[in-house]
């Protein structure tokens, strides 16, 4: 769970910006996107192999 509290003299826009950065760093959105659809173990292995191949070819 991510909490962000309003600091003294901080605007609402600053609070939202800080909240977005905290959520980005925590990886919550990435986890939600990964869990959106079921991916089998075989498909995860294929994706991992493709990613490794792209990384090694550069």
N, C-alpha and C positions, 0 to 999 in steps of 0.2 A: 504494500500500500504506500502510495506517495502522498506526502503532506507538504503543503507550502502555505506559510502564514504571512499575512500582510505585515510588512515592516513599517516602522514609523516614517511617515513622509513619503511612502511609496505609492505610486499611482496604480490604478487598476490594470492599466496596460502593462506596466512593469511586472506586476504580479503574474499576469497571464504569460508574458514572455519567459519569466523565470520558471513557471510551471511547465511550459512546453519543453524547455531545455532539460529540466529534471526528468521528465517522462522520456525524452529522447535518450538520455544517458542511461536510464535504468533498463531500457530494452523492452518495456511493456508492449509497445505497439508491434515490435518485431515478433514477440511471442504470440500475440493475438492473430497476426497474419499467418503465422505458421500453423496455428491450431484451427484456422477457419475451415479447412477441409482435411479429411483423412488422407494420409500419405502412407502407403505400405512400406515395409522395411526394404523391399527390393527397389522401390522407386527412390527412397532416400539414398540407397547405395548408388544408384545410377546418377542422381543429382550430384552426389559427393564426388564421383569419378569425373563427371563433366567439369565440375568446378576446379578440380585438381588439374585436369588437362589444360584448361584455359590458363590457370595460374602458371603452369610449367612452360607453355608455349610463348609467353611474353618475354 
